[in-house]
């Protein structure tokens, strides 16, 4: 059996590379939007997931693979979403917890207005 060798489609790779560059700029722009932290993380992770999908599909040649590969990829994507959800859940828990302010105890010199180096 002869294996046929296909020439790489350079135009397709350049287009994917351009999309990755644009998505990188979008990721950087997200931090300048001054969104709530949970929304910014969720949006940045969505863009990062899209970039990872492009890299996997085109540069790792997963596009056009068998159904088993896609099933495993879907399982990994589900696990990824779960792992991304852990910090968001923790952020929600930290925000819902109220911390009592503790008074700051100053030393004798600072309490009486003396200069402390």
N, C-alpha and C positions, 0 to 999 in steps of 0.2 A: 504494500500500500504506500502510495505517495502522499505525503502531507503537503498540502498547498500552503504556501507562505503568502500572506497578504501584506501589501505595503501599508505602512501606517498612514492614517489620514491626518496629515499635519494640520490642515485647516480646522478639523474638529478639535484637535488638542489645543490649538491656539485659542479657539472660541471658549473652550472650557477654562483655560488659563485666564482669559479675560474676565469670564464670569467670576472666577475665584478672586481676582483682584478687586472687582467691583464689590463683591460681598465682604471682602476685607475692609474696604473703605466704609461700607455700611456698618460693620461691626464697630469700627472706631467712632463713627458718627453717633452711634447709640449712646456712648458714654457722655457725649456733649448735649444730649437732649434733656438732661436733668429729670429723668423719669423716676418714679419710685423704684427702690432697689430691686424689689421682687420682679417688677415688670421689665426692668433693664436686664436682669439676669435671664429671665425667660426669653426675651427677644434675642439677646445675644446667643443664647444656647440654640435657639431655633435656626439662626443664621449659621452657626457653627455646624449644626446637624446637616443643613443643606449643603454646606461646603464639603463635609465628610462624605455625603452621598454622591456628590459629583466626582470626588477623588476616587471613591470606591467603584463607581459605575464605569468611569472612563479610563482612568490611569491604572486601576487594578484589574480592568477588563472583566468586571462582574456583570456588566450589561450583556445580556444574552446567555447567561449561565442556566444551568438546570434548576428545577424547582427546589431541590434539596438545599442548594446554595442560598436561594432566596428565603427559605424557611429558617435556616440558621441565621441569616442576616436579620430577618425580622425578629428573631429571638434576641439577638444582640441589641437591636434597636430598642426593644422593649425594656431590656435590662438597663440600657443607657438612660432611657426616660426615667426609670425608677431611681437610678443613681443621681440624676440631675434633680429629682424631686426631693431628695433627702435634705440638701442645704436650703431649699425653698421652704420646706416644712419646718426646719429648725429656725429659720428666720422668722416665720410666723409665730412660733412658740416664744422666741425671744421678745418679739414685739408685744405679745399678749401678757407677758410677765412684767409685773410692776416691781421696780427696784426702789427701795426706800433710800433716800439720801442720808448718808451718814455725816454728822458734823465733823469738820476738820479741826483737830486739836493742834493749836499752835504752841510752840515752846514759849518760855517765859520772856525771852528777848523780843520775839515777834509780836507777842500780845501787848507789850508795853511800848511799841513803836520804835524800838531800837533797831539799828541796821544789822541784818544778819547776812554775812557773806555767803 
